[in-house]
Each structure stands twice: as C-alpha cells, then as structure tokens.
Amino acid sequence: MTNEKAIKALRQIKTFCSPTQLEELDYAIEVLEKLEKDGIKDPLATDFNNLENKK
C-alpha cells in the first residue's frame, strides 16, 4: 500500500461518509499528503524517532 493509493481510497470514501466524520477524514488525508510531500513513502515502517524536527 502506498500513501497515494490510501489518499485516493479515502477521497472515494468521502462520498459515502457521514457528514459528522468529514473533518476527521479530511485530517487523515492531509496527514498522508504531508507524509508523501516530505518523502515518507512507508509511514508504518518509518522510525519517526530518528527524523529531524523541522522548525
């Protein structure tokens, strides 16, 4: 599974999502998009403790 596939699936799910859950779904999409943008292709296998904090 890639971030891009997960993002695509979550966007499709938005069509059927309860309006009360849209904010949470949008947040999950934004997180995956940020990870992808930052070059983290496999977040489940990434050790985030070793990443530099960018300020």
trRosetta pair geometry for C-beta under 8 A, 3 or more apart (Angstrom, degrees):
i j d omega theta_ij theta_ji phi_ij phi_ji
1 5 5.7 -127 -157 75 68 129
1 6 6.0 67 169 -54 111 100
2 5 4.8 98 54 7 80 100
2 6 7.0 -146 94 -3 43 88
2 41 6.8 -39 -142 -172 88 85
3 6 5.7 -61 -150 40 32 111
3 7 6.1 33 154 -22 69 107
3 32 4.9 168 -158 -177 95 96
3 33 7.7 152 163 -81 120 29
3 35 5.8 -161 -111 90 144 109
3 36 4.2 -168 110 -73 150 105
3 40 7.7 97 -54 96 142 72
3 41 6.6 -121 -5 -146 111 45
3 43 7.2 85 -80 -13 105 108
4 7 5.7 -52 -145 35 29 112
4 8 6.4 31 155 -19 63 106
4 36 6.7 104 -60 -119 72 145
5 8 5.7 -54 -148 36 31 113
5 9 6.3 30 154 -18 65 107
6 9 5.7 -55 -148 38 31 111
6 10 6.3 30 155 -19 66 107
6 32 5.6 -138 97 -139 118 155
7 10 5.8 -55 -146 37 29 110
7 11 6.4 31 154 -20 64 105
7 29 5.8 94 -138 -144 81 81
7 32 5.1 -168 -73 109 93 133
7 33 6.3 93 -112 -67 138 79
7 36 7.3 -41 -34 -25 141 148
8 11 5.9 -55 -151 34 29 111
8 12 6.6 28 152 -17 63 106
9 12 5.7 -56 -152 36 33 111
9 13 6.3 37 150 -23 66 106
10 13 5.4 -50 -146 34 35 116
10 14 6.9 54 150 -36 61 91
10 25 6.2 173 -176 -171 102 93
10 28 6.1 -147 -141 102 151 113
10 29 5.1 -170 110 -81 138 94
10 32 7.4 147 12 24 149 149
11 14 5.7 -35 -160 8 36 119
11 29 6.7 89 -65 -117 77 137
12 15 6.2 -37 -178 9 45 114
13 16 6.1 -73 -164 48 49 95
13 17 5.8 67 140 -53 79 104
13 25 6.8 -146 99 -144 110 136
14 17 5.1 -44 -137 11 35 126
14 22 6.8 69 -145 -126 93 86
14 25 5.8 160 -93 130 84 145
14 26 7.9 68 -107 -67 125 73
17 21 5.3 -118 179 81 107 109
17 22 5.9 131 111 -81 128 68
17 25 5.5 -45 -132 -31 167 160
18 21 4.8 73 66 11 90 106
18 22 7.7 -130 95 -34 49 75
19 22 5.7 -23 -154 -15 43 118
21 24 5.3 -56 -167 44 68 113
21 25 5.8 68 137 -24 86 105
22 25 5.6 -59 -144 40 33 111
22 26 6.1 36 157 -21 68 106
23 26 5.8 -53 -147 36 28 112
23 27 6.5 33 151 -23 62 105
24 27 5.5 -51 -151 31 33 115
24 28 6.6 34 152 -19 64 102
25 28 5.7 -51 -150 33 34 111
25 29 6.5 35 151 -18 64 105
26 29 5.6 -55 -150 37 33 114
26 30 6.3 35 152 -21 66 106
27 30 5.7 -54 -149 36 31 112
27 31 6.5 34 153 -22 65 103
28 31 5.7 -51 -149 32 32 113
28 32 6.6 27 155 -13 64 106
29 32 6.0 -58 -151 40 31 108
29 33 6.2 31 152 -20 66 109
30 33 5.6 -55 -145 38 31 113
30 34 6.3 33 156 -20 65 105
31 34 5.8 -56 -150 35 29 111
31 35 6.5 30 152 -18 64 105
32 35 5.6 -51 -147 35 33 113
32 36 6.3 35 154 -20 65 105
32 43 7.8 -113 -117 -9 69 146
33 36 5.7 -54 -149 37 31 113
33 37 6.2 32 153 -20 65 107
34 37 5.6 -53 -145 37 31 113
34 38 6.2 21 158 -11 65 111
35 38 5.9 -65 -146 45 27 105
35 40 4.3 -74 -173 70 86 114
35 43 5.2 -27 -161 -70 154 124
36 39 7.9 59 175 -56 28 16
36 40 7.2 -84 -70 62 25 67
36 41 7.4 64 -120 -101 63 52
40 43 5.4 63 142 -82 118 78
40 46 5.4 -8 -154 -73 111 164
42 45 4.4 -5 130 39 118 108
42 46 6.2 152 92 -39 68 90
43 46 5.3 -52 -139 20 37 122
46 51 7.6 26 165 -47 113 123
47 50 4.8 43 106 11 108 110
47 51 7.7 170 101 -25 62 83
48 51 5.4 -41 -154 13 52 120
